[in-house]
């Protein structure tokens, strides 16, 4: 398998992990169930760890497609920038989930406050991860882009390639 395969395999996991972690943590908070909250923290920790191979396989995936026709370097750059921000959010979320898990396990008085903070950061992380996933999809799938920007992006890429051949 190439790095592009690994990138495609791993990049969905942090998005879905943060989504399911959000659902489970919300349920645990409203149901006042420590075991459900602990489960959510474990999902979020695991999800933050899976962000690492998704992120680090991106460079190899880029090298495989960057010279293909109709590939936009602008879209790749935007995807890389948003992925770096999402990586930091995800790792921060993983740390916060770890601290929350510890506080929940020790029945610390701050456990409930930390669960709310974790939930808030989780929501932001999921939003950021979703944006990254969509921007990655736009690189190879012009059908999900805004039609005008997709057409102009393809036209400008083809024009650059034609100019390079002359």
ROSE-4610 file (N, C-alpha, C; in Angstrom, 1 decimal, always signed):
// ROSE-4610
residu = [X/X/X/X/X/X/X/X/X/X/X/X/X/X/X/X/X/X/X/X/X/X/X/X/X/X/X/X/X/X/X/X/X/X/X/X/X/X/X/X/X/X/X/X/X/X/X/X/X/X/X/X/X/X/X/X/X/X/X/X/X/X/X/X/X/X/X/X/X/X/X/X/X/X/X/X/X/X/X/X/X/X/X/X/X/X/X/X/X/X/X/X/X/X/X/X/X/X/X/X/X/X/X/X/X/X/X/X/X/X/X/X/X/X/X/X/X/X/X/X/X/X/X/X/X/X/X/X/X/X/X/X/X/X/X/X/X/X/X/X/X/X/X/X/X/X/X/X/X/X/X/X/X/X/X/X/X/X/X/X/X/X/X/X/X/X/X/X/X/X/X/X/X/X/X/X/X/X/X/X/X/X/X/X/X/X/X/X/X/X/X/X/X/X/X/X/X/X/X/X/X/X/X/X/X/X/X/X/X/X/X/X/X/X/X/X/X/X/X/X/X/X/X/X/X/X/X/X/X/X/X/X/X/X/X/X/X/X/X/X/X/X/X/X/X/X/X/X/X/X/X/X/X/X/X/X/X/X/X/X/X/X/X/X/X/X/X/X/X/X/X/X/X/X/X/X/X/X/X/X/X/X/X/X/X/X/X/X/X/X/X/X/X/X/X/X/X/X/X/X/X/X/X/X/X/X/X/X/X/X/X/X/X/X/X/X/X/X/X/X/X/X/X/X/X/X/X/X/X/X/X/X/X/X/X/X/X/X/X/X/X/X/X/X/X/X/X/X/X/X/X/X/X/X/X/X/X/X/X/X/X/X/X/X/X/X/X/X/X/X/X/X/X/X/X/X/X/X/X/X/X/X/X/X/X/X/X/X/X/X/X/X/X/X/X/X/X/X/X/X/X/X/X/X/X/X/X/X/X/X/X/X/X/X/X/X/X/X/X/X/X/X/X/X/X/X/X/X/X/X/X/X/X/X/X/X/X/X/X/X/X/X/X/X/X/X/X/X/X/X/X/X/X/X/X/X/X/X/X/X/X/X/X/X/X/X/X/X/X/X/X/X/X/X/X/X/X/X/X/X/X/X/X/X/X/X/X/X/X/X/X/X/X/X/X/X/X/X]
num = [1/1/1/2/2/2/3/3/3/4/4/4/5/5/5/6/6/6/7/7/7/8/8/8/9/9/9/10/10/10/11/11/11/12/12/12/13/13/13/14/14/14/15/15/15/16/16/16/17/17/17/18/18/18/19/19/19/20/20/20/21/21/21/22/22/22/23/23/23/24/24/24/25/25/25/26/26/26/27/27/27/28/28/28/29/29/29/30/30/30/31/31/31/32/32/32/33/33/33/34/34/34/35/35/35/36/36/36/37/37/37/38/38/38/39/39/39/40/40/40/41/41/41/42/42/42/43/43/43/44/44/44/45/45/45/46/46/46/47/47/47/48/48/48/49/49/49/50/50/50/51/51/51/52/52/52/53/53/53/54/54/54/55/55/55/56/56/56/57/57/57/58/58/58/59/59/59/60/60/60/61/61/61/62/62/62/63/63/63/64/64/64/65/65/65/66/66/66/67/67/67/68/68/68/69/69/69/70/70/70/71/71/71/72/72/72/73/73/73/74/74/74/75/75/75/76/76/76/77/77/77/78/78/78/79/79/79/80/80/80/81/81/81/82/82/82/83/83/83/84/84/84/85/85/85/86/86/86/87/87/87/88/88/88/89/89/89/90/90/90/91/91/91/92/92/92/93/93/93/94/94/94/95/95/95/96/96/96/97/97/97/98/98/98/99/99/99/100/100/100/101/101/101/102/102/102/103/103/103/104/104/104/105/105/105/106/106/106/107/107/107/108/108/108/109/109/109/110/110/110/111/111/111/112/112/112/113/113/113/114/114/114/115/115/115/116/116/116/117/117/117/118/118/118/119/119/119/120/120/120/121/121/121/122/122/122/123/123/123/124/124/124/125/125/125/126/126/126/127/127/127/128/128/128/129/129/129/130/130/130/131/131/131/132/132/132/133/133/133/134/134/134/135/135/135/136/136/136/137/137/137/138/138/138/139/139/139/140/140/140/141/141/141/142/142/142/143/143/143/144/144/144/145/145/145/146/146/146/147/147/147/148/148/148/149/149/149/150/150/150/151/151/151/152/152/152/153/153/153/154/154/154/155/155/155/156/156/156/157/157/157/158/158/158/159/159/159/160/160/160/161/161/161/162/162/162/163/163/163/164/164/164/165/165/165/166/166/166]
x = [+0.8/+0.0/+0.9/+0.4/+1.2/+0.7/+1.4/+1.0/-0.4/-0.7/-2.0/-3.1/-2.8/-3.8/-4.0/-2.8/-2.9/-3.6/-3.3/-4.0/-5.5/-5.9/-7.4/-8.0/-7.2/-7.7/-7.9/-6.9/-6.9/-7.7/-7.8/-8.4/-9.9/-10.6/-12.0/-12.1/-11.2/-11.3/-11.3/-10.5/-10.6/-11.9/-12.4/-13.7/-14.8/-14.9/-15.9/-15.7/-14.5/-14.2/-14.6/-14.4/-14.8/-16.3/-16.9/-18.4/-19.0/-18.6/-19.1/-18.8/-17.5/-17.2/-18.1/-18.5/-19.4/-20.7/-21.3/-22.6/-22.5/-21.5/-21.4/-21.2/-20.3/-20.1/-21.4/-22.1/-23.3/-24.3/-24.4/-25.3/-24.9/-23.6/-23.1/-23.3/-23.2/-23.4/-24.9/-25.8/-27.2/-27.8/-27.2/-27.7/-27.0/-26.0/-25.2/-24.7/-24.0/-23.4/-21.9/-21.2/-19.7/-19.1/-19.7/-19.1/-19.3/-20.4/-20.6/-19.6/-19.4/-18.4/-17.0/-16.7/-15.4/-15.2/-16.2/-16.2/-16.0/-16.6/-16.4/-15.0/-14.4/-13.1/-12.1/-12.3/-11.5/-11.6/-12.8/-13.0/-12.3/-12.3/-11.7/-10.2/-9.6/-8.2/-7.7/-8.5/-8.1/-8.2/-9.2/-9.4/-8.3/-7.8/-6.7/-5.5/-5.3/-4.1/-4.2/-5.4/-5.5/-5.3/-5.4/-5.2/-3.7/-2.8/-1.4/-1.1/-1.4/-1.1/-1.9/-3.1/-3.9/-3.1/-2.6/-1.8/-0.5/+0.3/+1.6/+1.7/+0.6/+0.6/+0.2/-0.3/-0.7/+0.4/+1.6/+2.7/+3.0/+3.0/+3.2/+2.1/+0.9/-0.3/-0.2/+0.2/+0.4/+1.4/+2.5/+3.6/+3.1/+2.1/+1.6/+0.7/+0.0/-1.0/-0.7/+0.3/+0.5/+0.8/+1.4/+1.7/+0.7/-0.4/-1.5/-2.3/-2.8/-3.7/-4.9/-5.3/-6.4/-6.3/-5.1/-4.9/-4.5/-5.2/-5.0/-4.0/-2.9/-1.9/-2.5/-3.4/-4.1/-4.9/-5.7/-6.5/-5.7/-4.6/-3.7/-3.2/-2.7/-2.2/-3.2/-4.4/-5.5/-5.8/-5.8/-6.1/-5.0/-3.7/-2.6/-2.7/-3.0/-3.1/-4.2/-5.4/-6.5/-6.2/-5.5/-5.2/-4.2/-3.3/-2.4/-3.1/-4.0/-4.8/-5.7/-6.3/-7.1/-6.3/-5.1/-4.2/-4.0/-3.6/-3.4/-4.6/-5.8/-7.0/-7.3/-7.1/-7.3/-6.4/-5.1/-4.2/-4.5/-4.9/-5.3/-6.6/-7.5/-8.7/-8.3/-7.4/-6.9/-6.4/-5.6/-5.0/-6.1/-7.0/-8.1/-9.0/-9.2/-10.0/-9.3/-8.0/-7.2/-7.2/-7.1/-7.3/-8.7/-9.7/-11.1/-11.3/-10.7/-10.9/-10.3/-9.1/-8.5/-9.3/-9.8/-10.7/-12.0/-12.5/-13.7/-13.4/-12.3/-12.0/-11.7/-11.1/-10.8/-12.0/-13.0/-14.2/-13.9/-13.0/-12.6/-13.8/-13.8/-14.9/-14.9/-13.8/-13.8/-14.2/-14.5/-14.8/-16.0/-17.0/-18.2/-17.9/-17.1/-16.7/-15.8/-14.9/-14.0/-14.8/-15.9/-16.7/-17.3/-17.7/-18.3/-17.2/-16.1/-15.0/-14.5/-14.5/-14.1/-15.2/-16.4/-17.5/-17.4/-17.1/-17.0/-15.8/-14.6/-13.5/-13.7/-14.5/-14.8/-15.7/-16.6/-17.4/-16.6/-15.7/-14.8/-13.9/-13.4/-12.5/-13.3/-14.5/-15.3/-15.5/-15.9/-16.1/-14.8/-13.7/-12.4/-12.1/-12.3/-12.0/-12.9/-14.1/-15.1/-14.7/-14.2/-13.7/-12.5/-11.6/-10.4/-10.8/-11.7/-12.1/-12.8/-13.6/-14.2/-13.2/-12.2/-11.2/-10.3/-10.1/-9.3/-10.1/-11.4/-12.2/-12.3/-12.2/-12.3/-11.1/-10.0/-8.8/-9.0/-9.6/-9.8/-11.3/-12.2/-13.6/-14.2/-14.0/-14.5/-16.0/-16.7/-18.2/-18.7/-17.8/-18.2/-17.9/-17.1/-16.7/-17.9/-17.8/-18.7/-18.4/-19.5/-19.3/-18.5/-18.6/-17.8/-16.4/-16.1/-14.7/-14.1/-14.9/-14.4/-14.0/-14.9/-14.6/-13.4/-13.3/-12.2/-10.9/-11.0/-9.8/-9.3/-10.2/-9.8/-9.3/-9.9/-9.5/-8.1/-7.8/-6.5/-5.5/-5.8/-4.8/-4.4/-5.5/-5.2/-4.4/-4.7/-4.0/-2.5/-2.2/-0.8/-0.1/-0.8/-0.2/+0.1/-0.8/-0.6/+0.6/+0.7/+1.8/+3.1/+3.1/+4.3/+4.8/+3.8/+4.2/+4.7/+4.4/+4.8/+6.1]
y = [-1.2/+0.0/+1.2/+2.3/+3.5/+4.4/+5.5/+6.5/+7.1/+7.2/+7.7/+6.7/+5.4/+4.5/+4.6/+4.8/+5.0/+6.2/+7.3/+8.6/+8.4/+7.8/+7.6/+6.7/+5.7/+4.8/+5.5/+6.3/+6.9/+8.2/+9.0/+10.3/+10.4/+9.3/+9.3/+9.0/+8.3/+7.9/+9.0/+10.1/+11.2/+11.9/+12.0/+12.7/+12.0/+10.7/+9.9/+9.7/+9.5/+9.4/+10.6/+11.8/+13.0/+13.1/+12.6/+12.7/+11.7/+10.5/+9.5/+9.8/+10.4/+10.8/+11.9/+12.8/+13.9/+13.3/+12.4/+11.8/+11.1/+10.2/+9.5/+10.4/+11.4/+12.3/+13.1/+13.5/+14.3/+13.4/+12.1/+11.2/+11.0/+10.8/+10.6/+11.7/+12.9/+14.1/+14.2/+14.1/+14.2/+13.1/+11.9/+10.7/+10.6/+11.5/+11.5/+10.1/+9.5/+8.2/+8.3/+8.1/+8.2/+7.2/+6.0/+5.0/+5.4/+6.0/+6.5/+7.6/+8.5/+9.6/+9.0/+8.0/+7.4/+6.7/+6.1/+5.5/+6.6/+7.7/+8.8/+9.3/+9.4/+9.9/+8.9/+7.6/+6.6/+6.8/+6.9/+7.1/+8.4/+9.4/+10.7/+10.6/+9.9/+9.6/+8.8/+7.7/+6.9/+7.7/+8.5/+9.3/+10.3/+10.9/+11.8/+11.1/+9.9/+9.1/+8.8/+8.5/+8.2/+9.4/+10.6/+11.8/+11.8/+11.3/+11.3/+10.6/+9.4/+8.8/+9.4/+9.9/+10.6/+11.8/+12.6/+13.8/+13.5/+12.6/+12.4/+11.6/+10.9/+10.2/+11.2/+12.4/+13.4/+13.8/+14.0/+14.5/+13.5/+12.2/+11.2/+11.1/+11.3/+11.3/+12.5/+13.6/+14.8/+14.6/+14.0/+13.8/+12.9/+12.0/+11.1/+11.8/+12.9/+13.5/+14.9/+15.5/+17.0/+17.3/+16.4/+16.7/+16.2/+15.6/+15.1/+16.3/+16.1/+17.2/+17.5/+18.7/+19.2/+19.2/+19.0/+19.1/+20.5/+21.1/+22.4/+22.5/+23.2/+23.4/+24.3/+25.2/+26.1/+25.2/+24.3/+23.4/+22.5/+22.0/+21.2/+22.0/+23.3/+24.1/+24.4/+24.8/+25.1/+23.8/+22.7/+21.4/+21.2/+21.4/+21.2/+22.2/+23.4/+24.4/+24.1/+23.7/+23.4/+22.0/+21.1/+19.8/+20.1/+21.0/+21.3/+21.8/+22.8/+23.3/+22.2/+21.4/+20.3/+19.3/+19.1/+18.2/+18.7/+19.9/+20.5/+20.5/+20.8/+20.7/+19.3/+18.3/+16.9/+16.4/+16.8/+16.4/+17.0/+18.3/+19.0/+18.3/+17.9/+17.2/+15.9/+15.2/+13.9/+14.1/+15.1/+15.4/+15.7/+16.6/+17.0/+15.8/+14.9/+13.7/+12.8/+12.8/+12.0/+12.5/+13.8/+14.5/+14.2/+14.4/+14.2/+12.8/+11.8/+10.4/+10.2/+10.7/+10.6/+11.2/+12.4/+13.1/+12.3/+11.8/+11.0/+9.7/+9.1/+7.8/+8.1/+9.2/+9.5/+10.2/+10.4/+11.1/+12.5/+13.2/+14.5/+15.5/+16.5/+17.5/+18.3/+18.4/+19.1/+18.2/+17.0/+16.0/+16.5/+17.1/+17.5/+18.8/+19.7/+20.9/+20.4/+19.5/+19.0/+18.3/+17.7/+17.0/+18.0/+19.1/+20.2/+20.8/+21.1/+21.7/+20.7/+19.5/+18.5/+18.4/+18.5/+18.5/+19.7/+20.9/+22.1/+22.0/+21.6/+21.4/+20.3/+19.3/+18.2/+18.8/+19.6/+20.2/+21.0/+21.8/+22.6/+21.7/+20.6/+19.7/+18.9/+18.5/+17.9/+18.8/+20.0/+21.0/+21.2/+21.3/+21.5/+20.3/+19.1/+17.8/+17.7/+18.1/+18.0/+18.9/+20.1/+21.1/+20.5/+19.9/+19.3/+18.2/+17.3/+16.2/+16.7/+17.7/+18.3/+18.9/+19.7/+20.3/+19.3/+18.1/+17.1/+16.4/+16.3/+15.7/+16.7/+18.0/+18.9/+18.8/+18.3/+18.2/+17.2/+16.1/+15.1/+15.0/+15.7/+15.6/+17.0/+17.5/+18.9/+19.0/+17.8/+17.9/+18.3/+18.3/+18.8/+20.2/+20.8/+22.2/+23.1/+24.4/+25.4/+25.4/+25.3/+25.1/+26.1/+27.4/+28.4/+28.3/+28.0/+27.9/+26.6/+25.6/+24.3/+24.5/+25.2/+25.4/+26.3/+27.4/+28.3/+27.6/+26.8/+26.1/+25.1/+24.3/+23.4/+24.2/+25.2/+26.0/+26.6/+27.2/+27.8/+26.7/+25.5/+24.4/+23.9/+23.8/+23.3/+24.4/+25.7/+26.7/+26.7/+26.5/+26.5/+25.3/+24.2/+23.0/+23.2/+23.8/+24.1/+25.0/+26.1/+27.0/+26.3/+25.4/+24.7/+23.7/+23.3/+22.4/+23.2/+24.5/+25.3/+25.9]
z = [+0.0/+0.0/+0.0/-0.7/-0.8/+0.3/+0.5/+1.5/+1.2/-0.1/-0.5/+0.0/-0.1/+0.5/+2.0/+2.7/+4.1/+4.5/+3.7/+4.0/+3.8/+2.7/+2.5/+3.6/+4.1/+5.1/+6.4/+6.8/+8.1/+8.2/+7.1/+7.3/+7.7/+7.5/+7.9/+9.4/+10.0/+11.4/+12.4/+12.3/+13.3/+13.1/+11.9/+11.7/+12.4/+12.1/+12.7/+14.2/+14.6/+16.1/+16.9/+16.3/+17.1/+17.1/+16.0/+15.9/+16.9/+16.9/+17.9/+19.3/+19.5/+20.8/+21.3/+20.5/+20.8/+21.2/+20.4/+20.7/+22.1/+22.3/+23.5/+24.7/+24.6/+25.7/+26.0/+25.0/+25.3/+26.0/+25.6/+26.3/+27.7/+27.9/+29.3/+30.2/+29.7/+30.5/+30.9/+29.9/+30.1/+31.0/+30.8/+31.6/+32.9/+33.1/+34.4/+34.7/+33.6/+33.7/+33.5/+34.6/+34.5/+33.5/+33.5/+32.6/+31.1/+30.8/+29.4/+29.1/+30.0/+29.8/+29.6/+30.4/+30.3/+28.9/+28.5/+27.1/+26.1/+26.2/+25.3/+25.3/+26.5/+26.6/+25.9/+26.1/+25.4/+23.9/+23.4/+21.9/+21.5/+22.2/+21.8/+21.9/+22.8/+22.9/+21.7/+21.4/+20.3/+19.0/+18.9/+17.7/+17.5/+18.6/+18.5/+18.1/+18.5/+18.1/+16.6/+16.1/+14.7/+13.8/+14.4/+13.6/+13.1/+13.9/+13.6/+12.2/+12.0/+10.7/+9.6/+9.9/+8.8/+8.4/+9.3/+9.0/+8.3/+8.9/+8.4/+7.1/+6.7/+5.4/+4.3/+4.7/+3.7/+2.8/+3.3/+2.4/+1.3/+1.6/+0.6/-0.4/+0.1/-0.8/-1.8/-1.2/-2.1/-3.2/-2.8/-3.8/-5.0/-4.7/-5.7/-6.7/-6.2/-7.1/-7.6/-7.0/-7.2/-8.7/-9.4/-10.8/-11.8/-11.3/-12.2/-12.8/-14.0/-14.6/-13.7/-13.7/-12.9/-11.4/-10.9/-9.5/-9.1/-8.2/-7.8/-6.6/-6.8/-5.7/-4.6/-5.0/-4.0/-3.1/-3.7/-2.8/-1.9/-2.4/-1.6/-0.5/-0.8/+0.3/+1.4/+0.9/+1.9/+2.7/+2.1/+2.9/+3.9/+3.5/+4.4/+5.6/+5.3/+6.4/+7.4/+6.9/+7.7/+8.5/+7.8/+8.5/+9.7/+9.5/+10.6/+11.8/+11.6/+12.7/+13.3/+12.5/+13.1/+13.9/+13.4/+14.1/+15.5/+15.7/+17.0/+17.9/+17.3/+18.0/+18.5/+17.6/+18.0/+19.1/+19.0/+20.0/+21.3/+21.3/+22.5/+23.1/+22.2/+22.7/+23.3/+22.7/+23.3/+24.7/+24.8/+26.2/+27.2/+26.7/+27.6/+28.0/+27.0/+27.3/+28.2/+28.1/+29.1/+30.5/+30.6/+31.9/+32.5/+31.6/+32.0/+32.5/+31.7/+32.1/+33.5/+33.7/+35.0/+36.1/+35.9/+36.9/+37.2/+36.1/+36.2/+37.0/+36.7/+37.4/+38.9/+39.2/+40.6/+41.3/+40.6/+41.1/+41.7/+41.0/+41.3/+41.2/+42.0/+41.9/+40.6/+39.9/+38.6/+37.4/+37.7/+36.6/+35.7/+36.3/+35.6/+34.7/+35.3/+34.6/+33.4/+33.6/+32.5/+31.4/+31.8/+30.8/+29.8/+30.4/+29.5/+28.7/+29.2/+28.4/+27.3/+27.6/+26.6/+25.5/+25.9/+24.9/+24.0/+24.5/+23.7/+22.8/+23.3/+22.4/+21.4/+21.8/+20.8/+19.7/+20.0/+18.9/+17.9/+18.4/+17.6/+16.8/+17.4/+16.7/+15.6/+15.9/+14.8/+13.7/+14.0/+12.9/+12.0/+12.7/+12.0/+11.2/+11.8/+11.1/+9.8/+10.0/+8.9/+7.7/+8.1/+7.1/+6.4/+7.1/+6.5/+5.6/+6.0/+5.1/+3.8/+4.0/+2.8/+1.8/+2.4/+1.6/+0.9/+1.6/+0.9/-0.2/+0.0/-1.1/-2.3/-2.1/-3.2/-4.1/-3.6/-4.4/-5.6/-5.3/-6.4/-6.9/-6.2/-6.6/-6.9/-8.1/-8.4/-8.3/-8.3/-8.2/-6.8/-5.8/-4.5/-4.2/-5.2/-5.0/-5.5/-5.2/-5.7/-7.2/-8.0/-9.5/-10.1/-9.8/-10.4/-10.1/-8.8/-8.4/-9.0/-9.1/-9.7/-11.2/-11.9/-13.3/-13.5/-12.7/-12.9/-12.5/-11.4/-11.0/-12.0/-12.6/-13.7/-14.9/-15.3/-16.4/-16.2/-15.0/-14.8/-14.7/-14.1/-14.1/-15.5/-16.3/-17.7/-18.5/-18.2/-18.9/-18.5/-17.2/-16.8/-17.4/-17.5/-18.1/-19.5/-20.3/-21.7/-21.9/-21.0/-21.1/-20.8/-19.9/-19.6/-20.7/-21.5/-22.7/-23.9/-23.9/-25.1/-24.9]
